[in-house]
Amino acid sequence: MFNGYNDINKSVRETEGLVNLFLETNLSDLELAKRIGLSAATVGRRLTNKHFIMQAFPENGEEIYKKVQRQRKDNLIWGRKLGAAVSQIHNYQGTNYPKLNIEFFYKEREKQVQALFHMALTFRVKIGILANLFNLDEDELFNDLTNYVKEKTGLAKAFYYLCNNDYTDEEEAIHNLLAFYREYLEAIRLNDRVAAKNVISKITDIKAKEFKNKPRKPTDRISEEEVADLLNYQLKYALSGNALAMTFNINRANINYRILEYIKDKPELKKRYEDLCDYNSYIAKINVNQANNADEYFIERYRNGHRHR
């Protein structure tokens, strides 16, 4: 039963808490409802009740109300985009690939470029294909990635190798990227931040970083799972055996032997590893790795290659 001022005051207090939670988390009405135990309809009414919001925030209620309505409108548009993207990624056929949206990952351009770079290296997707999948201008993307590489010491060789010397099957590379994208969309659609973080970790070298930070001696035994993680890291960044051993403070002869054992029954992985070893042998002969301007060497090489492609 409605109890006059007491019920109104309770509604105002609840509205204040709800608005603060909404602005802090940017959750949808349904997600907010699940978190606080109200119906989605009640949440919607509270967030659109200007009178209650003005009472809950007497000093800046008008500003808060407008901010809430803008954010709810943006969320609605975002939800429709996400729903359409999920439908497309689940229903595409053959090589009629859906257009991907990097904004689902990050809003800031700098973070978008970083994510695109790591997607390219992780899944071995060439720049032209990556641009096409994400509906981006290839030259602009190439320039953005080049500028990103210039700011990060040691990445130029990996980028150059991907652009010019990596021969991963194109369809396989695209398939793996799309699977990653699909998994991430499902996580954010369910607002599962833990799942989304786990998906992103696939391109951020989290396992290799954990291995590097784990207290251990260079002679300690490395598990098969760790061997796989280290090999993926080596292939991603086009590292030589020496560079891999130095990066992770492990015995070079031991890790080389373990990698060879790991890939002996995996022909495609073995081919990728052998191709990289051949390339690193060539690079060693021309002393590029020992040069002070190794990054500049590779940047100029792939710039020239892109310019005359």
Secondary structure in CASP SS format (residue, H / E / C, confidence):
PFRMAT SS
TARGET T0000
AUTHOR 0000-0000-0000
METHOD secondary structure of the structure
MODEL  1
M C 1.00
F C 1.00
N C 1.00
G H 1.00
Y H 1.00
N H 1.00
D H 1.00
I H 1.00
N H 1.00
K H 1.00
S H 1.00
V H 1.00
R H 1.00
E H 1.00
T H 1.00
E H 1.00
G H 1.00
L H 1.00
V H 1.00
N H 1.00
L H 1.00
F H 1.00
L H 1.00
E H 1.00
T H 1.00
N C 1.00
L C 1.00
S C 1.00
D H 1.00
L H 1.00
E H 1.00
L H 1.00
A H 1.00
K H 1.00
R H 1.00
I H 1.00
G C 1.00
L C 1.00
S C 1.00
A H 1.00
A H 1.00
T H 1.00
V H 1.00
G H 1.00
R H 1.00
R H 1.00
L H 1.00
T H 1.00
N C 1.00
K H 1.00
H H 1.00
F H 1.00
I H 1.00
M H 1.00
Q H 1.00
A H 1.00
F C 1.00
P C 1.00
E C 1.00
N C 1.00
G H 1.00
E H 1.00
E H 1.00
I H 1.00
Y H 1.00
K H 1.00
K H 1.00
V H 1.00
Q H 1.00
R H 1.00
Q H 1.00
R H 1.00
K H 1.00
D H 1.00
N H 1.00
L H 1.00
I H 1.00
W H 1.00
G H 1.00
R H 1.00
K H 1.00
L H 1.00
G H 1.00
A H 1.00
A H 1.00
V H 1.00
S H 1.00
Q H 1.00
I H 1.00
H H 1.00
N H 1.00
Y C 1.00
Q C 1.00
G C 1.00
T C 1.00
N C 1.00
Y C 1.00
P C 1.00
K C 1.00
L C 1.00
N C 1.00
I H 1.00
E H 1.00
F H 1.00
F C 1.00
Y C 1.00
K C 1.00
E C 1.00
R H 1.00
E H 1.00
K H 1.00
Q H 1.00
V H 1.00
Q H 1.00
A H 1.00
L H 1.00
F H 1.00
H H 1.00
M H 1.00
A H 1.00
L H 1.00
T H 1.00
F H 1.00
R C 1.00
V C 1.00
K C 1.00
I H 1.00
G H 1.00
I H 1.00
L H 1.00
A H 1.00
N H 1.00
L H 1.00
F C 1.00
N C 1.00
L C 1.00
D C 1.00
E H 1.00
D H 1.00
E H 1.00
L H 1.00
F H 1.00
N H 1.00
D H 1.00
L H 1.00
T H 1.00
N H 1.00
Y H 1.00
V H 1.00
K H 1.00
E H 1.00
K C 1.00
T C 1.00
G C 1.00
L C 1.00
A H 1.00
K H 1.00
A H 1.00
F H 1.00
Y H 1.00
Y H 1.00
L H 1.00
C H 1.00
N H 1.00
N C 1.00
D C 1.00
Y C 1.00
T C 1.00
D C 1.00
E H 1.00
E H 1.00
E H 1.00
A H 1.00
I H 1.00
H H 1.00
N H 1.00
L H 1.00
L H 1.00
A H 1.00
F H 1.00
Y H 1.00
R H 1.00
E H 1.00
Y H 1.00
L H 1.00
E H 1.00
A H 1.00
I H 1.00
R H 1.00
L C 1.00
N C 1.00
D C 1.00
R H 1.00
V H 1.00
A H 1.00
A H 1.00
K H 1.00
N H 1.00
V H 1.00
I H 1.00
S H 1.00
K H 1.00
I H 1.00
T C 1.00
D C 1.00
I H 1.00
K H 1.00
A H 1.00
K H 1.00
E H 1.00
F H 1.00
K H 1.00
N H 1.00
K C 1.00
P C 1.00
R C 1.00
K C 1.00
P C 1.00
T C 1.00
D C 1.00
R C 1.00
I C 1.00
S C 1.00
E H 1.00
E H 1.00
E H 1.00
V H 1.00
A H 1.00
D H 1.00
L H 1.00
L H 1.00
N H 1.00
Y H 1.00
Q H 1.00
L H 1.00
K H 1.00
Y C 1.00
A C 1.00
L C 1.00
S C 1.00
G H 1.00
N H 1.00
A H 1.00
L H 1.00
A H 1.00
M H 1.00
T H 1.00
F H 1.00
N C 1.00
I C 1.00
N C 1.00
R H 1.00
A H 1.00
N H 1.00
I H 1.00
N H 1.00
Y H 1.00
R H 1.00
I H 1.00
L H 1.00
E H 1.00
Y H 1.00
I H 1.00
K C 1.00
D C 1.00
K C 1.00
P H 1.00
E H 1.00
L H 1.00
K H 1.00
K H 1.00
R H 1.00
Y H 1.00
E H 1.00
D H 1.00
L H 1.00
C H 1.00
D H 1.00
Y H 1.00
N H 1.00
S H 1.00
Y H 1.00
I H 1.00
A H 1.00
K H 1.00
I C 1.00
N C 1.00
V C 1.00
N C 1.00
Q C 1.00
A C 1.00
N C 1.00
N C 1.00
A H 1.00
D H 1.00
E H 1.00
Y H 1.00
F H 1.00
I H 1.00
E H 1.00
R H 1.00
Y H 1.00
R H 1.00
N H 1.00
G H 1.00
H H 1.00
R H 1.00
H C 1.00
R C 1.00
END
